[in-house]
Amino acid sequence: MNDTVLALLAFTPLLLAGVLLIGFRMAAKVAMPIVFIVTALIALVAWDMTFTRVVASSLQGLILTLSILWIIFGAILLLNAMKYSGGISAIRNGFSGISPDRRVQAIIVAWLFGCFIEGASGFGTPAAVAAPLMVALGFPALAAVVVGMMIQSTPVSFGAVGTPIVVGVTGGVNQSAITERLAADGATWTEYFRLIAAEVAIIHGIVGILMPLIMVVIMVRFFGANRSWKEGLSITPFAIFAGVAFVVPYMLAGVLLGPEFPSMIGAMVGLAIVVPAARRGFLMPKDTWDFPPASSGSTSGSASSRSRWTTSPASSRCRPSWAGSPTCCWPCCW
């Protein structure tokens, strides 16, 4: 078989998974075993792998999956601990007092705080944490989801304490063969691994300078009252400043420390720089931008509707100020 056919066969499991999950809306517990069987058949027939090799690769995949699930378990545990201890409410109150400008809030909450969550836990956790947090601040639900998903960019390669690089490079290549070739050239696997982490950090860091601006421009253009590009671009100096504040320590950590900490260090340093700067109005636009007010009777989660909630310090729950309204302020209850 030529290389084109082999490449199409290698892509078939990914395509099949997408068709079954999205096209036919199959449950993952039904679709993924089908994909596994097709993948095993392709390996046996097209790639001439032995049955023993297929079984060994499957077991290796299960072991890697368990390590990933362990990280996800920790992330979900942390999220629920913060939810029921009132930590999410405290974080929300802290962010809401920095600036009334929704563009600034998006940069700080979605970009910087979301990048930290991605570096610590990964696997979509930033969207699960940052999006509800933005809804609680008064963002429309769809805008919060769109902005939350855009977090999955620069910090992802070093998400979950570097899991994509560590697992992808260590388990995704023929390490013994590469080590032999490196040894012949006078290099080591460790040097090769650090080089990959450094180059990924530099490439993603260059793009990451513009990510806060892109995120804000899309939010303002598609969810603002005026649908204006200009209103989004007016925050360019502050957005670029926030991007640089994140990517400089991000790249330095990737080059000097390896793949485990760039996203977390970049976010922590960025928050330490950007939040005080925002409080002092450094590089902030003269105008204050907000979403259009919700129509009467709407439950879209606007700032006006959220302002009628008061938080109980004892329970960190929300008390309604009108009759017949819900008694829970968590996004899942809205």
Backbone as numpy.savetxt, mean C-alpha at the origin, in Angstrom:
# Nx Ny Nz CAx CAy CAz Cx Cy Cz
9.64 -26.47 -28.68 8.81 -25.28 -28.68 9.68 -24.02 -28.68
9.22 -23.00 -29.40 10.00 -21.76 -29.44 9.73 -20.92 -28.19
10.49 -19.86 -28.07 10.42 -19.04 -26.86 9.06 -18.36 -26.70
8.43 -17.99 -27.81 7.12 -17.31 -27.74 6.07 -18.23 -27.13
6.04 -19.48 -27.58 5.07 -20.44 -27.04 5.33 -20.70 -25.57
6.61 -20.86 -25.21 6.95 -21.09 -23.81 6.55 -19.89 -22.94
6.75 -18.68 -23.46 6.37 -17.50 -22.70 4.86 -17.44 -22.50
4.08 -17.79 -23.53 2.62 -17.81 -23.40 2.16 -18.87 -22.41
2.83 -20.04 -22.44 2.48 -21.09 -21.48 2.81 -20.66 -20.06
3.92 -19.95 -19.89 4.30 -19.48 -18.56 3.30 -18.44 -18.03
2.71 -17.68 -18.95 1.73 -16.65 -18.56 0.34 -17.21 -18.34
0.10 -18.42 -18.87 -1.24 -19.01 -18.80 -1.82 -19.11 -17.40
-1.07 -19.58 -16.37 -1.66 -19.64 -15.02 -2.14 -18.30 -14.50
-1.38 -17.23 -14.75 -1.79 -15.90 -14.31 -3.06 -15.45 -15.03
-3.09 -15.68 -16.35 -4.27 -15.31 -17.13 -5.49 -16.11 -16.68
-5.29 -17.40 -16.45 -6.40 -18.26 -16.03 -6.95 -17.82 -14.68
-6.06 -17.46 -13.76 -6.51 -16.99 -12.44 -7.35 -15.73 -12.58
-6.92 -14.80 -13.43 -7.70 -13.59 -13.65 -9.06 -13.86 -14.27
-9.10 -14.76 -15.25 -10.36 -15.08 -15.92 -11.33 -15.74 -14.95
-10.85 -16.68 -14.16 -11.74 -17.39 -13.24 -12.22 -16.50 -12.10
-11.30 -15.71 -11.52 -11.66 -14.89 -10.37 -12.49 -13.67 -10.76
-12.11 -13.01 -11.86 -12.77 -11.77 -12.26 -13.86 -12.02 -13.30
-13.50 -12.80 -14.34 -14.47 -13.04 -15.40 -15.64 -13.90 -14.97
-15.35 -15.06 -14.37 -16.40 -15.99 -13.95 -16.80 -15.81 -12.49
-16.10 -14.90 -11.78 -16.41 -14.60 -10.38 -16.44 -15.87 -9.51
-15.50 -16.75 -9.77 -15.38 -17.95 -8.94 -14.76 -17.60 -7.60
-15.11 -18.37 -6.59 -14.46 -18.22 -5.29 -13.01 -18.67 -5.41
-12.13 -18.04 -4.64 -10.71 -18.38 -4.72 -10.46 -19.85 -4.35
-11.26 -20.38 -3.41 -11.06 -21.77 -3.00 -11.41 -22.75 -4.11
-12.16 -22.30 -5.12 -12.47 -23.14 -6.28 -11.51 -22.84 -7.43
-11.25 -21.55 -7.67 -10.44 -21.16 -8.82 -8.98 -21.54 -8.67
-8.42 -21.33 -7.50 -6.97 -21.54 -7.35 -6.55 -23.01 -7.44
-7.32 -23.98 -6.93 -6.95 -25.38 -7.20 -6.94 -25.70 -8.69
-7.89 -25.13 -9.46 -7.89 -25.34 -10.91 -6.62 -24.78 -11.53
-6.25 -23.57 -11.10 -5.02 -22.95 -11.61 -3.80 -23.79 -11.24
-3.78 -24.33 -10.03 -2.66 -25.16 -9.59 -2.53 -26.41 -10.47
-3.66 -27.05 -10.76 -3.62 -28.27 -11.58 -3.12 -27.95 -12.99
-3.61 -26.85 -13.57 -3.16 -26.45 -14.90 -1.66 -26.13 -14.89
-1.21 -25.44 -13.86 0.21 -25.10 -13.74 1.06 -26.36 -13.64
0.62 -27.32 -12.84 1.36 -28.58 -12.70 1.42 -29.33 -14.02
0.32 -29.34 -14.77 0.30 -30.03 -16.07 1.24 -29.35 -17.06
1.25 -28.02 -17.06 2.18 -27.30 -17.94 3.62 -27.61 -17.57
3.90 -27.65 -16.27 5.27 -27.97 -15.82 5.68 -29.37 -16.26
4.76 -30.34 -16.15 5.08 -31.72 -16.50 5.21 -31.92 -18.01
4.30 -31.31 -18.77 4.24 -31.57 -20.21 5.15 -30.61 -21.00
5.04 -29.31 -20.73 5.75 -28.32 -21.54 7.18 -28.10 -21.08
7.39 -28.10 -19.77 8.71 -27.81 -19.24 9.52 -29.06 -18.88
8.91 -30.23 -19.08 9.60 -31.52 -18.83 10.12 -31.65 -17.40
9.39 -31.09 -16.45 9.75 -31.25 -15.05 9.31 -32.62 -14.56
10.07 -33.20 -13.69 9.70 -34.49 -13.12 8.59 -34.30 -12.09
7.86 -35.36 -11.81 6.79 -35.29 -10.82 7.34 -34.92 -9.45
8.51 -35.46 -9.13 9.14 -35.15 -7.83 9.46 -33.67 -7.72
9.93 -33.08 -8.83 10.26 -31.65 -8.82 9.00 -30.81 -8.63
7.91 -31.21 -9.27 6.65 -30.48 -9.12 6.17 -30.54 -7.67
6.24 -31.72 -7.06 5.81 -31.86 -5.66 6.70 -31.02 -4.75
8.01 -31.05 -5.00 8.94 -30.28 -4.16 8.67 -28.78 -4.30
8.41 -28.32 -5.53 8.12 -26.90 -5.74 6.81 -26.51 -5.05
5.83 -27.41 -5.08 4.56 -27.14 -4.41 4.73 -27.02 -2.91
5.53 -27.90 -2.34 5.79 -27.84 -0.90 6.55 -26.56 -0.54
7.50 -26.18 -1.40 8.21 -24.92 -1.16 7.26 -23.74 -1.18
6.31 -23.76 -2.13 5.32 -22.70 -2.19 4.45 -22.63 -0.95
4.10 -23.82 -0.41 3.29 -23.85 0.82 4.05 -23.25 1.99
5.35 -23.54 2.08 6.17 -23.00 3.16 6.26 -21.48 3.06
6.49 -20.97 1.83 6.53 -19.52 1.64 5.19 -18.88 1.96
4.11 -19.58 1.60 2.77 -19.06 1.89 2.53 -18.94 3.39
2.99 -19.93 4.13 2.81 -19.88 5.59 3.55 -18.69 6.19
4.74 -18.41 5.69 5.49 -17.26 6.21 4.78 -15.95 5.90
4.18 -15.87 4.70 3.43 -14.66 4.32 2.17 -14.53 5.17
1.46 -15.65 5.36 0.24 -15.62 6.18 0.55 -15.21 7.62
1.72 -15.57 8.11 2.12 -15.18 9.46 2.25 -13.66 9.56
2.79 -13.04 8.51 2.92 -11.59 8.49 1.54 -10.94 8.40
0.65 -11.51 7.56 -0.70 -10.97 7.43 -1.45 -11.08 8.75
-1.27 -12.21 9.44 -1.92 -12.39 10.74 -1.48 -11.30 11.71
-0.18 -11.00 11.73 0.31 -9.93 12.60 -0.27 -8.57 12.23
-0.41 -8.33 10.91 -0.97 -7.06 10.46 -2.43 -6.91 10.88
-3.22 -7.98 10.70 -4.63 -7.94 11.08 -4.77 -7.82 12.59
-3.90 -8.52 13.32 -3.93 -8.42 14.78 -3.65 -6.99 15.23
-2.65 -6.36 14.61 -2.32 -4.97 14.95 -3.48 -4.04 14.62
-4.09 -4.24 13.45 -5.20 -3.39 13.04 -6.37 -3.50 14.02
-6.73 -4.72 14.41 -7.85 -4.89 15.33 -7.52 -4.40 16.74
-6.24 -4.57 17.15 -5.83 -4.05 18.46 -5.96 -2.53 18.49
-5.55 -1.87 17.40 -5.68 -0.42 17.32 -7.14 0.00 17.26
-7.96 -0.80 16.58 -9.37 -0.46 16.43 -10.09 -0.50 17.78
-9.91 -1.58 18.52 -10.69 -1.75 19.75 -10.05 -1.08 20.96
-8.79 -0.67 20.84 -8.17 0.07 21.95 -8.34 1.57 21.82
-8.90 2.01 20.69 -9.06 3.45 20.46 -7.87 4.07 19.75
-6.91 3.25 19.32 -5.74 3.79 18.64 -6.06 4.46 17.33
-6.98 3.85 16.55 -7.38 4.44 15.27 -8.01 5.81 15.49
-8.85 5.92 16.53 -9.50 7.19 16.84 -8.46 8.24 17.22
-7.45 7.84 18.02 -6.41 8.78 18.42 -5.60 9.24 17.21
-5.28 8.31 16.31 -4.54 8.67 15.10 -5.35 9.62 14.24
-6.65 9.32 14.10 -7.53 10.17 13.31 -7.57 11.59 13.88
-7.73 11.71 15.18 -7.79 13.03 15.81 -6.48 13.79 15.65
-5.37 13.05 15.71 -4.07 13.70 15.53 -3.87 14.23 14.13
-4.27 13.46 13.12 -4.10 13.90 11.74 -5.05 15.05 11.39
-6.26 15.03 11.95 -7.24 16.04 11.58 -6.84 17.43 12.05
-5.97 17.52 13.05 -5.58 18.82 13.57 -4.39 19.44 12.87
-3.80 18.75 11.90 -2.61 19.27 11.24 -2.96 20.36 10.25
-3.94 20.08 9.38 -4.35 21.06 8.37 -5.77 20.74 7.92
-6.58 21.77 7.66 -7.92 21.52 7.13 -7.92 21.21 5.63
-6.79 21.42 4.96 -6.69 21.21 3.52 -6.66 19.70 3.23
-7.63 19.24 2.43 -7.73 17.81 2.13 -6.52 17.30 1.35
-5.90 18.16 0.56 -4.72 17.74 -0.19 -3.56 17.42 0.75
-3.40 18.25 1.75 -2.35 18.02 2.74 -2.66 16.76 3.56
-3.92 16.60 3.93 -4.30 15.41 4.68 -4.05 14.14 3.88
-4.33 14.17 2.57 -4.09 13.00 1.73 -2.60 12.66 1.67
-1.76 13.68 1.56 -0.32 13.43 1.50 0.19 12.83 2.80
-0.26 13.37 3.92 0.25 12.91 5.21 -0.35 11.55 5.58
-1.66 11.41 5.45 -2.32 10.17 5.88 -2.08 9.04 4.88
-2.40 9.31 3.60 -2.29 8.25 2.61 -0.84 7.95 2.24
-0.09 9.00 1.90 1.25 8.76 1.40 2.22 8.37 2.52
2.41 9.22 3.50 3.44 8.96 4.51 3.02 7.89 5.51
1.84 8.05 6.12 1.38 7.04 7.07 1.10 5.72 6.36
0.52 5.79 5.16 0.27 4.56 4.40 1.55 3.84 4.03
2.59 4.59 3.68 3.88 3.96 3.36 4.47 3.25 4.58
4.28 3.83 5.75 4.77 3.17 6.96 4.04 1.86 7.20
2.70 1.87 7.04 1.93 0.65 7.21 2.35 -0.39 6.19
2.60 0.05 4.95 3.05 -0.88 3.90 4.40 -1.49 4.28
5.32 -0.68 4.78 6.62 -1.20 5.17 6.55 -2.16 6.34
5.60 -1.94 7.24 5.50 -2.80 8.42 4.74 -4.09 8.15
3.67 -4.02 7.35 2.83 -5.22 7.19 2.57 -5.60 5.75
2.40 -4.63 4.86 2.20 -4.93 3.45 0.90 -5.65 3.16
0.85 -6.32 2.00 -0.27 -7.18 1.59 -1.61 -6.45 1.60
-1.62 -5.20 1.14 -2.87 -4.47 1.06 -3.33 -3.83 2.35
-2.57 -4.00 3.42 -2.96 -3.42 4.70 -3.07 -1.90 4.66
-2.20 -1.17 3.93 -2.35 0.29 3.90 -3.74 0.74 3.44
-4.25 0.08 2.39 -5.59 0.44 1.92 -6.64 0.13 2.98
-6.44 -0.95 3.72 -7.40 -1.34 4.75 -7.34 -0.41 5.96
-6.21 0.25 6.17 -6.06 1.15 7.32 -6.25 2.60 6.91
-5.56 3.03 5.86 -5.57 4.43 5.48 -6.92 4.87 4.90
-7.54 4.01 4.09 -8.82 4.40 3.48 -9.91 4.65 4.53
-10.14 3.75 5.49 -11.12 4.06 6.55 -10.73 5.29 7.37
-9.43 5.49 7.55 -8.98 6.66 8.30 -9.34 7.94 7.56
-9.18 7.92 6.24 -9.54 9.11 5.45 -11.05 9.32 5.42
-11.82 8.23 5.35 -13.27 8.36 5.43 -13.67 9.00 6.75
-13.01 8.58 7.83 -13.30 9.16 9.15 -12.94 10.64 9.20
-11.97 11.06 8.40 -11.60 12.47 8.34 -12.57 13.29 7.49
-13.44 12.60 6.74 -14.41 13.30 5.93 -14.23 13.15 4.44
-13.31 12.27 4.00 -13.14 12.03 2.58 -14.32 11.21 2.05
-14.78 11.46 0.83 -15.75 10.54 0.22 -15.16 9.14 0.11
-16.01 8.14 0.25 -15.53 6.77 0.30 -14.73 6.38 -0.94
-15.24 6.72 -2.13 -14.54 6.34 -3.36 -13.20 7.05 -3.48
-13.16 8.32 -3.11 -11.89 9.05 -3.14 -10.88 8.42 -2.19
-11.33 8.03 -1.01 -10.44 7.39 -0.04 -9.90 6.08 -0.57
-10.73 5.30 -1.27 -10.28 4.03 -1.82 -9.27 4.25 -2.94
-9.56 5.20 -3.84 -8.64 5.48 -4.95 -7.28 5.94 -4.43
-7.30 6.89 -3.52 -6.04 7.39 -2.95 -5.34 6.28 -2.17
-6.11 5.49 -1.42 -5.52 4.39 -0.66 -4.85 3.36 -1.53
-5.43 3.09 -2.71 -4.81 2.12 -3.61 -3.55 2.67 -4.27
-3.47 3.98 -4.41 -2.27 4.57 -5.01 -1.07 4.51 -4.08
-1.31 4.20 -2.81 -0.18 3.98 -1.89 0.64 2.78 -2.37
-0.05 1.82 -3.03 0.62 0.59 -3.45 1.53 0.88 -4.64
2.55 1.66 -4.43 3.47 2.04 -5.50 4.91 1.97 -5.00
5.47 3.10 -4.66 6.89 3.15 -4.26 7.24 2.24 -3.08
6.44 2.18 -2.01 6.88 1.38 -0.85 6.66 -0.11 -0.99
5.99 -0.56 -2.06 5.54 -1.95 -2.12 6.71 -2.94 -2.18
7.74 -2.63 -2.94 8.85 -3.58 -3.09 9.54 -3.88 -1.77
9.42 -2.98 -0.81 10.00 -3.20 0.51 8.92 -3.34 1.57
7.71 -3.72 1.13 6.61 -3.90 2.06 6.78 -5.15 2.91
6.05 -5.18 4.03 6.08 -6.34 4.93 7.52 -6.70 5.29
8.27 -5.69 5.72 9.67 -5.86 6.13 10.50 -6.51 5.02
10.31 -6.02 3.79 11.13 -6.47 2.67 10.76 -7.81 2.08
9.56 -8.31 2.38 9.18 -9.64 1.90 9.26 -9.79 0.38
8.78 -8.84 -0.44 8.88 -9.05 -1.90 10.30 -9.27 -2.39
11.25 -8.52 -1.84 12.64 -8.69 -2.26 13.23 -9.97 -1.66
13.03 -10.16 -0.37 13.63 -11.31 0.30 13.08 -12.62 -0.27
11.75 -12.72 -0.35 11.14 -13.95 -0.85 11.31 -14.07 -2.35
11.10 -12.95 -3.07 11.17 -12.99 -4.53 12.55 -13.33 -5.05
13.57 -12.70 -4.50 14.93 -12.95 -4.98 15.46 -14.28 -4.45
15.26 -14.54 -3.17 15.81 -15.76 -2.58 15.10 -17.01 -3.10
13.77 -16.94 -3.18 13.02 -18.12 -3.59 12.65 -18.16 -5.05
12.84 -17.05 -5.77 12.38 -16.99 -7.15 13.45 -17.21 -8.19
14.68 -17.39 -7.79 15.76 -17.63 -8.75 16.57 -18.85 -8.33
17.38 -19.33 -9.25 18.26 -20.47 -8.96 19.48 -19.95 -8.22
19.38 -19.92 -6.90 20.41 -19.28 -6.09 21.76 -19.97 -6.22
21.77 -21.30 -6.25 23.04 -22.02 -6.31 23.77 -21.74 -7.63
23.03 -21.72 -8.74 23.67 -21.46 -10.03 24.21 -20.03 -10.11
23.41 -19.08 -9.61 23.85 -17.69 -9.62 25.06 -17.49 -8.71
25.07 -18.18 -7.56 26.19 -18.07 -6.63 27.47 -18.57 -7.28
27.37 -19.66 -8.05 28.57 -20.18 -8.73 29.10 -19.19 -9.76
28.20 -18.58 -10.51 28.64 -17.60 -11.50 29.23 -16.37 -10.84
28.63 -15.95 -9.72 29.17 -14.81 -9.00 30.56 -15.11 -8.45
30.73 -16.32 -7.92 32.03 -16.72 -7.38 33.10 -16.71 -8.47
32.72 -17.10 -9.69 33.67 -17.10 -10.80 34.11 -15.68 -11.15
33.24 -14.72 -10.88 33.56 -13.31 -11.16 34.11 -12.59 -9.93
34.33 -13.32 -8.84 34.89 -12.73 -7.64 33.89 -12.00 -6.77
32.59 -12.31 -6.92 31.55 -11.66 -6.12 30.84 -12.70 -5.27
29.97 -12.23 -4.39 29.23 -13.14 -3.50 27.73 -12.92 -3.68
26.94 -13.88 -3.18 25.48 -13.75 -3.23 25.00 -12.55 -2.41
25.64 -12.31 -1.28 25.25 -11.19 -0.43 25.40 -9.86 -1.16
26.52 -9.71 -1.87 26.74 -8.48 -2.64 25.69 -8.34 -3.75
25.39 -9.44 -4.40 24.38 -9.43 -5.47 23.01 -9.05 -4.92
22.67 -9.62 -3.78 21.37 -9.35 -3.15 21.27 -7.88 -2.73
22.34 -7.35 -2.14 22.34 -5.94 -1.73 22.25 -5.01 -2.94
22.88 -5.42 -4.05 22.84 -4.62 -5.27 21.40 -4.53 -5.80
20.69 -5.64 -5.79 19.29 -5.63 -6.24 18.46 -4.69 -5.37
18.60 -4.80 -4.05 17.84 -3.94 -3.13 18.17 -2.47 -3.38
19.44 -2.17 -3.58 19.85 -0.77 -3.81 19.28 -0.23 -5.10
19.33 -1.01 -6.18 18.83 -0.53 -7.46 17.31 -0.36 -7.44
16.61 -1.28 -6.79 15.16 -1.13 -6.67 14.82 0.13 -5.89
15.54 0.38 -4.80 15.28 1.57 -3.98 15.53 2.84 -4.78
16.58 2.88 -5.57 16.90 4.09 -6.34 15.85 4.33 -7.44
15.49 3.26 -8.17 14.51 3.41 -9.25 13.16 3.84 -8.71
12.70 3.16 -7.68 11.40 3.50 -7.09 11.44 4.86 -6.40
12.57 5.20 -5.83 12.69 6.49 -5.16 12.56 7.65 -6.13
13.16 7.51 -7.32 13.07 8.58 -8.32 11.62 8.82 -8.71
10.89 7.71 -8.94 9.47 7.83 -9.29 8.67 8.35 -8.09
9.06 7.93 -6.88 8.32 8.30 -5.67 8.31 9.78 -5.37
9.25 10.53 -5.92 9.25 11.98 -5.70 7.95 12.60 -6.22
7.43 12.06 -7.31 6.23 12.63 -7.93 4.93 11.97 -7.48
5.02 10.86 -6.75 3.80 10.13 -6.40 2.82 10.94 -5.56
3.25 11.71 -4.54 2.27 12.51 -3.78 1.54 13.52 -4.67
2.26 14.12 -5.61 1.63 15.10 -6.51 0.62 14.40 -7.43
1.01 13.27 -8.01 0.10 12.53 -8.89 -1.15 12.13 -8.12
-0.97 11.66 -6.91 -2.09 11.22 -6.08 -3.06 12.37 -5.81
-2.54 13.52 -5.45 -3.38 14.67 -5.12 -4.07 15.20 -6.38
-3.35 15.28 -7.49 -3.94 15.80 -8.72 -5.12 14.92 -9.17
-4.96 13.61 -9.10 -6.06 12.71 -9.48 -7.25 12.88 -8.52
-6.97 13.00 -7.23 -8.04 13.18 -6.26 -8.82 14.46 -6.52
-8.11 15.56 -6.75 -8.76 16.86 -6.96 -9.50 16.88 -8.30
-8.88 16.30 -9.33 -9.48 16.35 -10.67 -10.78 15.55 -10.74
-10.84 14.41 -10.09 -12.00 13.54 -10.25 -13.00 13.61 -9.10
-12.61 14.21 -7.99 -13.53 14.26 -6.84 -13.79 15.68 -6.34
-13.17 16.68 -6.94 -13.39 18.06 -6.52 -14.63 18.65 -7.15
-15.09 19.74 -6.61 -16.29 20.40 -7.12 -16.06 20.97 -8.51
-14.85 21.47 -8.78 -14.57 22.13 -10.06 -13.90 21.20 -11.07
-13.56 19.97 -10.66 -12.87 19.03 -11.55 -11.65 19.72 -12.20
-10.85 20.35 -11.37 -9.78 21.22 -11.86 -8.41 20.57 -11.70
-7.60 20.61 -12.77 -6.21 20.20 -12.66 -5.41 21.25 -11.88
-5.78 22.52 -12.09 -5.03 23.62 -11.49 -5.07 23.56 -9.97
-6.22 23.22 -9.40 -6.34 23.15 -7.94 -5.45 22.05 -7.37
-5.27 20.98 -8.12 -4.36 19.93 -7.67 -2.91 20.32 -7.82
-2.58 20.99 -8.94 -1.19 21.38 -9.19 -0.73 22.51 -8.29
-1.67 23.24 -7.68 -1.28 24.37 -6.83 -0.52 23.93 -5.58
-0.60 22.64 -5.24 0.11 22.14 -4.07 1.43 21.49 -4.45
1.88 21.72 -5.69 3.11 21.08 -6.19 4.31 21.26 -5.27
4.63 22.47 -4.79 5.83 22.60 -3.93 5.76 21.72 -2.68
4.61 21.72 -2.01 4.49 20.91 -0.80 4.51 19.42 -1.13
3.87 19.02 -2.23 3.84 17.61 -2.61 5.23 17.10 -2.97
5.99 17.90 -3.72 7.37 17.51 -4.06 8.22 17.45 -2.80
8.03 18.40 -1.91 8.75 18.40 -0.63 8.45 17.12 0.16
7.18 16.71 0.21 6.81 15.48 0.91 7.40 14.25 0.22
7.42 14.28 -1.11 8.03 13.17 -1.84 9.50 13.03 -1.56
10.22 14.13 -1.58 11.66 14.11 -1.30 11.92 13.69 0.14
11.11 14.19 1.08 11.29 13.84 2.50 11.15 12.34 2.73
10.35 11.68 1.89 10.21 10.22 2.01 11.32 9.48 1.26
11.58 9.86 0.01 12.44 9.02 -0.83 13.92 9.12 -0.47
14.37 10.24 0.08 15.80 10.34 0.41 16.19 9.31 1.49
15.52 9.30 2.65 15.85 8.24 3.62 15.48 6.85 3.11
14.46 6.75 2.27 14.06 5.48 1.65 15.20 4.91 0.82
15.79 5.73 -0.05 16.89 5.26 -0.89 18.14 4.97 -0.07
18.43 5.83 0.90 19.62 5.59 1.74 19.49 4.27 2.51
18.30 3.99 3.03 18.09 2.74 3.75 18.23 1.55 2.81
17.70 1.67 1.59 17.82 0.58 0.63 19.25 0.30 0.23
20.03 1.34 0.08 21.43 1.18 -0.33 22.30 0.70 0.83
22.09 1.25 2.01 23.00 1.00 3.12 22.55 -0.14 4.05
21.25 -0.34 4.19 20.76 -1.31 5.18 20.17 -2.57 4.58
19.74 -2.53 3.31 19.12 -3.70 2.72 17.62 -3.52 2.56
16.89 -4.61 2.25 15.48 -4.48 1.85 14.47 -4.44 2.99
14.87 -4.61 4.22 13.89 -4.77 5.29 13.25 -3.45 5.73
13.99 -2.35 5.69 13.51 -1.14 6.36 13.29 0.11 5.51
13.55 0.13 4.21 13.42 1.40 3.47 12.07 2.07 3.60
10.97 1.33 3.43 9.64 1.95 3.47 9.32 2.50 4.85
9.67 1.76 5.89 9.38 2.22 7.25 10.23 3.42 7.62
11.53 3.36 7.32 12.41 4.48 7.67 12.04 5.72 6.87
11.77 5.54 5.57 11.38 6.67 4.74 10.13 7.34 5.26
9.14 6.53 5.66 7.88 7.09 6.16 8.06 7.78 7.50
8.81 7.16 8.41 9.01 7.76 9.73 9.76 9.09 9.64
10.82 9.10 8.85 11.57 10.34 8.68 10.71 11.38 7.96
9.97 10.93 6.95 9.09 11.84 6.22 8.04 12.46 7.12
7.40 11.66 7.96 6.41 12.19 8.90 7.04 13.19 9.87
8.25 12.86 10.35 8.92 13.75 11.29 9.27 15.09 10.65
9.44 15.11 9.33 9.78 16.36 8.64 8.54 17.09 8.15
7.63 16.36 7.53 6.50 16.98 6.83 5.44 17.49 7.80
5.14 16.74 8.86 4.08 17.17 9.78 4.40 18.51 10.44
5.59 18.70 11.03 5.90 20.04 11.58 5.90 21.13 10.51
6.37 20.77 9.30 6.37 21.76 8.23 4.94 22.18 7.86
4.02 21.21 7.84 2.61 21.52 7.52 1.99 22.39 8.61
2.33 22.11 9.86 1.78 22.93 10.96 2.24 24.38 10.85
3.44 24.58 10.31 3.99 25.94 10.19 3.66 26.58 8.84
2.94 25.85 7.98 2.56 26.40 6.69 3.67 26.45 5.67
4.70 25.64 5.82 5.85 25.65 4.92 5.46 25.11 3.55
5.66 25.92 2.50 5.36 25.56 1.11 3.89 25.22 0.88
3.03 25.62 1.79 1.61 25.32 1.66 0.96 26.30 0.68
-0.05 25.86 -0.07 -0.76 26.78 -0.96 -1.57 27.79 -0.17
-1.85 28.93 -0.79 -2.59 29.98 -0.11 -4.06 29.61 0.10
-4.60 28.82 -0.83 -6.00 28.42 -0.71 -6.12 27.11 0.06
-7.27 26.87 0.63 -7.56 25.62 1.34 -8.61 24.85 0.53
-8.28 23.65 0.14 -9.17 22.88 -0.74 -9.94 21.84 0.07
-11.22 21.67 -0.31 -12.04 20.65 0.35 -12.95 20.02 -0.70
-13.52 18.89 -0.34 -14.48 18.23 -1.22 -15.78 19.02 -1.24
-16.56 18.88 -2.30 -17.86 19.57 -2.31 -18.77 19.03 -1.23
-19.65 19.87 -0.67 -20.55 19.40 0.39 -21.50 18.34 -0.15
-21.81 17.37 0.70 -22.73 16.31 0.29 -24.13 16.86 0.17
-24.92 16.25 -0.70 -26.31 16.67 -0.85 -27.10 16.28 0.38
-28.21 16.92 0.60 -29.02 16.65 1.78 -29.48 15.22 1.79
-29.38 14.59 2.95 -29.79 13.20 3.10 -28.74 12.22 2.66
-27.59 12.73 2.19 -26.55 11.82 1.72 -25.82 11.22 2.88
-25.35 10.02 2.69 -24.55 9.34 3.71 -23.17 9.03 3.17
-22.65 9.93 2.33 -21.38 9.67 1.65 -20.19 9.85 2.54
-20.34 10.32 3.73 -19.19 10.46 4.61 -18.52 11.80 4.48
-19.24 12.84 4.24 -18.66 14.16 4.08 -18.25 14.73 5.42
-17.48 15.80 5.35 -17.03 16.43 6.59 -18.19 16.98 7.39
-19.24 17.48 6.68 -20.36 18.07 7.40 -21.10 17.03 8.22
-21.25 15.82 7.63 -21.95 14.78 8.38 -21.10 14.23 9.50
-19.78 14.18 9.27 -18.90 13.65 10.31 -18.79 14.62 11.48
-18.97 15.92 11.21 -18.79 16.90 12.28 -19.85 16.78 13.35
-20.93 16.05 13.08 -21.99 15.92 14.06 -21.75 14.77 15.01
-20.60 14.14 14.88 -20.26 13.04 15.80 -19.29 13.55 16.85
-19.46 13.07 18.05 -18.51 13.39 19.12 -17.96 12.10 19.67
-16.68 12.11 19.99 -16.03 10.89 20.42 -16.02 10.78 21.94
-16.36 9.61 22.43 -16.32 9.35 23.86 -14.93 8.91 24.27
-14.22 9.65 25.13 -12.87 9.25 25.51 -12.83 7.88 26.15
-13.85 7.50 26.86 -13.80 6.23 27.58 -13.86 5.05 26.65
-14.68 5.16 25.60 -14.88 3.99 24.74 -14.38 4.20 23.33
-13.95 5.43 23.00 -13.53 5.80 21.66 -14.59 5.45 20.63
-15.84 5.37 21.06 -16.96 5.20 20.15 -17.57 6.57 19.87
-18.44 6.65 18.86 -19.03 7.93 18.51 -20.48 8.00 18.93
-20.87 9.13 19.47 -22.25 9.33 19.90 -22.95 10.23 18.89
-24.11 9.82 18.38 -24.82 10.67 17.43 -25.50 11.83 18.14
-25.62 12.95 17.41 -26.28 14.11 18.00 -27.68 14.29 17.43
-28.20 13.29 16.69 -29.57 13.34 16.25 -30.22 11.99 16.49
-31.52 11.99 16.56 -32.25 10.77 16.91 -32.27 9.80 15.74
-32.22 8.54 16.06 -32.38 7.49 15.08 -31.15 7.22 14.24
-29.98 7.76 14.61 -28.78 7.53 13.82 -27.98 6.40 14.42
-26.96 5.90 13.68 -26.18 4.76 14.19 -25.42 5.11 15.45
-24.94 4.11 16.13 -24.22 4.33 17.37 -22.77 3.92 17.25
-22.30 3.59 16.05 -20.91 3.16 15.87 -20.25 4.06 14.85
-19.00 4.47 15.11 -18.32 5.36 14.19 -17.30 4.64 13.33
-17.19 3.33 13.42 -16.25 2.61 12.57 -16.79 2.59 11.14
-15.88 2.67 10.14 -16.35 2.74 8.76 -17.25 1.59 8.34
-17.07 0.41 8.92 -17.88 -0.73 8.53 -19.34 -0.55 8.94
-19.63 0.38 9.84 -21.00 0.61 10.31 -21.69 1.72 9.55
-20.94 2.48 8.69 -21.55 3.63 8.04 -22.38 3.19 6.85
